[in-house]
Amino acid sequence: MSAKDVIVLNSHGVGQYAYCDHMPVWGETLPVKKWHIAEDGGKGSNVAVALGRLGLDVAYIGKVGNDPWGDLGERWMREAGADTTYLYRTDEVATGTGLILIGPDGQNTIIDGDSSSVMLTEQEVIDALDAMAGSCYFVTGFEVPMAVSLAGARHAKELGMTVALNPSPLPEEPMGDLSYVDYLFINEVEGRYIEGVDPDAEIDHKALAQRVIDTYHVGCVVMTLGDEGSCALTADGEFITVAPTHVDKVVNTAGAGDGFMASTVAGLVWGKSLEEAMTWASKYAALSVTIDGTIPAYRPREEVEAFISTLDE
């Protein structure tokens, strides 16, 4: 098995979409429109597809059921150019699914079902990583069990890979020391939550990122800020801010965070500085939110460059 530019360890699931005029409250029966199965994956298949379409040599590690949802994920990733040798298939569990509720302005809430990744073992991940020793980047998150994700991250680091972690969905138990993580990708809401900062309390982004570094000892925090763009803080104290990229019409924001992380990592693989990679990723994510669904929204590099050229005119 050859070394890869990027190895992705996270879940695959299939998204179901419904459109609503407001988000529900407890006890409410919510009428929705256009409920449908879409080309929407889990965070792992999303990132693998995005990286593959950007032209990177990417491999996926995960586990799905022997069912149509698993078949879809394997097809999507293979068609994008991702290596699915270590997409483990099993009869023990069904491939997960989720419901994405989309509001009138494109905002979304995701109801995430059980993941087939609960059957993925640490040994299966380690065996896959050993087979791809010499790979450059390892990207993971918590749609697989946290213990499996972090075991993979530690082993990837031991093998010399640069490790990127998106700790979403946030775990209830402590994450512990994450000094083997080079890039921690979070949004501001997640940063406030893991640091116990009130959602309405005033705190500047650099101070919040510094608190995260002090707590988890990661090499760098990359934080998305919604309409305010994104920022990053390294353990050496370098602070980066990237302005948001605005588009005229937002269709669907689901998967934009996965796309931002994937395209930032792609930029780093291409030799861009972190600031350059984040700036390019901001424009990549802006294009993605103008397209319905996640899998269709992850566009090839030449299409992204053409879109960026229109922003610069």
C-alpha positions in Angstrom: 0.0 0.0 0.0 1.5 3.4 -1.0 1.8 6.5 1.2 -0.9 9.1 0.7 -1.1 12.9 0.8 -3.9 12.6 3.3 -5.6 9.8 5.3 -9.1 10.5 6.6 -10.6 8.7 9.6 -14.2 9.6 10.3 -17.7 8.4 9.6 -19.8 7.9 6.5 -23.5 8.4 6.6 -26.2 9.5 4.3 -28.1 12.7 4.8 -31.8 13.3 4.4 -32.9 16.9 3.9 -36.0 18.8 4.8 -36.8 22.5 4.5 -38.6 24.5 7.3 -39.5 28.1 8.1 -38.1 27.9 11.6 -36.3 25.5 13.9 -38.5 23.4 16.2 -38.9 23.6 20.0 -39.6 20.7 22.2 -43.1 19.3 21.8 -43.7 21.0 18.5 -45.0 19.1 15.4 -43.0 20.8 12.6 -44.2 20.8 9.0 -41.4 20.6 6.5 -41.1 20.7 2.7 -39.1 18.8 0.1 -38.0 15.9 2.4 -35.5 14.0 0.3 -32.4 11.8 0.3 -29.5 13.9 -1.0 -25.9 13.4 -2.0 -24.8 14.1 1.6 -22.2 12.1 3.5 -20.8 12.0 7.0 -17.8 14.1 8.0 -15.4 11.4 6.9 -16.8 10.8 3.4 -17.3 14.6 3.0 -13.7 15.4 3.6 -12.4 12.4 1.6 -14.6 13.5 -1.4 -13.5 17.1 -1.1 -9.8 16.2 -1.0 -10.1 13.7 -3.8 -11.8 16.3 -6.1 -9.1 18.8 -5.3 -6.6 16.3 -6.8 -5.0 15.0 -3.6 -4.0 11.4 -3.2 -6.4 10.6 -0.3 -7.4 7.4 1.5 -10.4 6.8 3.8 -10.6 4.7 6.9 -14.0 3.8 8.3 -16.7 1.1 8.6 -20.1 0.9 7.0 -22.9 -1.7 6.7 -23.4 -4.0 3.7 -26.4 -1.9 2.6 -27.3 0.7 0.0 -26.1 3.6 2.2 -22.7 2.0 2.5 -22.6 1.4 -1.3 -23.4 5.0 -1.9 -20.5 6.2 0.3 -18.0 3.8 -1.4 -19.2 5.0 -4.8 -19.0 8.7 -4.0 -15.5 8.4 -2.6 -14.2 6.2 -5.4 -15.6 8.5 -8.0 -13.9 11.4 -6.3 -10.6 9.5 -6.5 -10.3 8.4 -2.9 -8.8 5.0 -2.0 -11.4 3.0 -0.1 -9.2 -0.1 0.6 -9.8 0.5 4.3 -13.5 1.2 4.1 -14.4 -1.9 6.2 -17.9 -3.4 5.4 -19.9 -5.5 7.9 -23.2 -7.1 8.5 -23.1 -6.3 12.2 -24.5 -2.8 11.8 -26.4 -0.6 9.3 -24.8 2.5 7.8 -25.8 5.6 9.7 -28.2 8.4 8.4 -29.0 11.9 9.6 -31.7 14.5 9.1 -30.6 18.0 8.1 -33.3 20.7 8.7 -32.6 23.8 6.6 -34.1 27.2 7.5 -35.1 30.0 5.2 -31.7 31.7 5.2 -29.7 28.5 4.6 -28.9 27.9 8.3 -29.1 24.3 9.4 -29.6 21.9 12.3 -28.4 18.3 12.0 -30.0 15.4 13.8 -27.3 12.7 13.7 -28.3 9.0 13.8 -26.3 6.1 15.2 -23.0 5.7 13.3 -21.9 2.4 11.9 -18.4 3.6 13.0 -19.2 2.3 16.5 -18.1 -1.1 15.2 -14.7 0.2 14.0 -11.8 -1.0 16.2 -8.6 0.7 17.1 -6.7 -2.3 15.7 -8.3 -1.9 12.3 -7.3 1.7 12.3 -3.7 1.0 13.3 -3.4 -1.8 10.7 -4.6 0.6 8.0 -2.2 3.4 9.1 0.7 0.9 9.2 -0.1 -0.1 5.7 0.1 3.6 4.6 3.1 4.5 6.6 4.9 7.5 5.1 1.7 9.4 4.4 1.8 13.2 5.1 -1.4 14.3 6.8 -4.0 12.5 9.0 -7.4 14.0 9.4 -10.0 12.7 12.0 -13.0 13.6 14.1 -15.5 12.3 16.5 -18.2 10.9 14.3 -16.2 7.7 15.0 -15.8 6.9 18.7 -13.5 9.4 20.4 -11.2 6.6 21.7 -10.7 5.2 18.2 -10.2 8.6 16.6 -7.6 9.6 19.2 -5.8 6.3 19.0 -5.5 6.8 15.3 -4.3 10.3 15.8 -1.6 9.2 18.3 -0.4 6.4 16.0 -0.4 8.6 12.9 1.8 11.1 14.8 4.1 8.3 15.9 4.4 7.4 12.2 5.5 11.0 11.4 2.2 12.4 10.0 0.8 15.9 10.6 -2.4 15.4 12.5 -5.6 17.5 12.1 -8.6 16.9 14.4 -12.1 18.3 14.3 -13.6 17.2 17.7 -17.2 17.2 16.5 -19.7 16.2 17.7 -18.2 17.4 21.0 -17.8 14.6 23.5 -19.3 14.6 27.0 -16.1 13.1 28.5 -12.8 15.1 28.7 -10.5 14.9 25.6 -7.4 15.0 27.7 -4.0 16.0 26.5 -3.9 16.5 22.7 -0.3 17.4 22.3 0.0 15.0 19.4 -2.6 17.1 17.4 -1.0 19.7 15.1 -4.2 21.5 14.0 -7.4 21.5 16.0 -10.3 22.7 13.8 -13.3 24.1 15.8 -15.9 26.8 15.4 -16.4 29.6 18.0 -19.4 27.9 19.6 -17.3 24.7 20.1 -14.4 26.7 21.5 -16.6 28.4 24.0 -18.2 25.1 25.0 -15.0 23.2 25.6 -13.6 26.1 27.6 -16.8 26.7 29.6 -17.2 30.2 28.3 -20.8 31.5 28.4 -22.2 31.9 24.8 -23.1 35.5 25.5 -20.0 36.5 27.3 -17.5 38.9 25.7 -14.2 37.3 24.8 -11.9 38.0 21.9 -11.0 35.3 19.6 -7.3 35.2 20.2 -7.9 34.9 24.0 -10.4 32.0 23.4 -7.9 30.2 21.1 -5.2 30.7 23.7 -7.3 29.1 26.3 -7.9 26.1 24.1 -4.2 25.7 23.5 -3.4 26.0 27.2 -6.0 23.4 28.0 -5.2 20.8 25.3 -1.6 21.7 24.3 -2.3 21.4 20.5 0.1 22.9 18.0 -2.5 25.3 16.5 -6.2 26.2 16.8 -8.0 27.0 13.6 -11.4 28.5 14.5 -14.2 29.4 12.1 -16.3 32.5 13.1 -19.3 32.4 10.8 -19.9 35.8 9.3 -16.7 37.1 10.8 -14.5 34.7 8.8 -11.9 32.6 10.6 -8.8 32.9 12.7 -5.9 30.7 13.9 -3.4 30.8 16.8 -0.3 28.7 17.0 1.4 27.5 20.1 4.2 29.9 19.2 1.8 32.9 19.5 1.3 33.6 15.8 -2.3 34.9 15.3 -3.9 34.9 11.9 -7.2 36.4 10.9 -9.0 35.8 7.6 -11.9 37.9 6.4 -15.1 36.2 5.4 -16.0 35.6 1.8 -19.5 36.8 1.0 -21.7 35.4 -1.8 -25.0 36.8 -3.0 -27.1 33.7 -2.3 -26.6 31.1 0.4 -28.4 27.8 -0.5 -27.1 25.4 2.1 -24.4 25.7 4.8 -24.4 22.0 5.7 -20.9 20.6 5.1 -19.2 24.0 4.7 -17.1 23.4 7.8 -15.9 20.0 6.5 -15.1 21.7 3.2 -13.2 24.5 5.0 -11.1 22.0 6.9 -10.4 19.8 3.8 -9.4 22.7 1.7 -7.2 24.2 4.4 -5.4 20.9 4.6 -5.2 20.7 0.8 -3.5 24.1 0.8 -1.0 23.0 3.4 -0.2 19.9 1.3 0.3 22.2 -1.7 2.9 24.2 0.3 0.8 27.3 1.1 1.3 29.0 4.4 -1.4 28.5 7.0 -2.8 32.0 6.3 -2.8 31.4 2.5 -4.4 28.0 3.0 -7.2 29.5 5.2 -7.8 32.3 2.8 -8.2 29.9 -0.1 -10.4 27.7 2.0 -12.7 30.6 2.9 -13.3 31.1 -0.8 -13.7 27.4 -1.4 -16.3 27.2 1.4 -18.1 30.3 0.0 -18.6 28.5 -3.3 -19.8 25.4 -1.5 -22.7 27.1 0.3 -24.1 28.3 -3.1 -24.7 24.6 -4.0 -27.4 22.3 -2.6 -26.1 19.2 -0.8 -22.6 18.5 0.5 -21.1 16.0 -2.0 -22.1 18.1 -5.1 -20.8 21.2 -3.3 -17.2 20.0 -3.2 -15.9 21.2 -6.5 -12.6 20.4 -8.4 -9.7 22.8 -8.0 -10.1 24.3 -11.4 -13.7 25.2 -10.7 -12.8 26.8 -7.4 -10.0 28.8 -9.0 -12.5 30.0 -11.7 -14.9 31.1 -8.9 -12.1 32.9 -7.0 -11.1 34.8 -10.2 -14.6 36.2 -10.3 -14.2 37.5 -6.7 -11.0 39.3 -7.6 -12.5 41.1 -10.6 
